[in-house]
Amino acid sequence: MEVRAMALTEYEARVLGRLAALAITNSVTVSELCRQTGLTESSARKALMRLSRIGLVYGSTRGPARWRSTDRGRRAISRPAYREYTRGRPC
């Protein structure tokens, strides 16, 4: 399935880049994501909600939500326009 070009805000790209860098089985809470990206909780939550609506990330439904990237999200953030947000990403 091809990923259509989409414009992500800087905050969305930071969040998606961080989630895509996790091992496929790992996930993070909003608090962990804020510490790792330097975003406020409000900014991180807004980015997660939009990324979730467009199918690039998903969160758990029980307990404190834990977030991870979808395969589609990993493909989207690998586009050249977002290269700076994927530094340090495992190969």
N, C-alpha and C positions, 0 to 999 in steps of 0.2 A: 504494500500500500504506500503510495507516494504521499509525502507530507507537503501540503500546499504552503506557499510562502505566506507568512503572517508577520505582522509587526508586533514585537513584544516591547513593553516599556523596559527601562533599565532595571527596575525592581523585579519585574517578572523574569527577565533574563538572569539576574543574579540568583533568584530563588531556583529557577529551573536548572541553571548551571550547577548549583550546589547539590540539588537532588539527583541530577543525572550522574554526578561524580560518585554517588554512593554505590556500593555493591547492590546488585538487583534485589537481594533479599533484605537489605537494610532500609530503615525509615527513620525519620526524625520528627520530634515535636516542634511546634511553633517556637517555643523558647529556645530550643537547640538551634533551630534555623536562624533565629535572630542573632544569637551569639556568633554563628558562623558567617553570616552575611553582613552584619552591622546594621541591619534594618530595624526599625521600630516594630513592635508587635502589630500595630495597626497596618503598617505598610506591608508587612509579610502576609498578614491574613488577606488583605485585598488582592495581592498578587496570587496567592494560593487559590482564592475563590475564582478568579478569572481563568487561571491555568486549568483549574478543575473543570470549569464549564466548557472549555474547548478541548478537553480530553488529554491534556499533557501531563497532569499529575492526578493522583487520587489519595484520599486519606481514609484511615480506618474509621469505623463507625462506633467503636466502643472505647471507653476510657478516654484519656487525653488523646486527641487525634494524632496519629503518626502519619507522616506524608512521605510519598515516594514518587518518582517519575515513572511514567508509562513508557513503553517502547517508542510510541509516537513522540513523546516528549524528548527522549534521548536523541531521536533522529532530528527533531526540530532544532535543538540547541547545538547540534553538530554543524549546522550551516555556517559558512564562512563569516557571515555578518555577526555571529555571536561568539566567535573564536575567543575573545578576551574573557568571556564568562566561563570558559571550560578549561582554563589553565589548571594543571595539576590533576586532571581527570585521569583515572586509570584506563589503560588501553585494553 
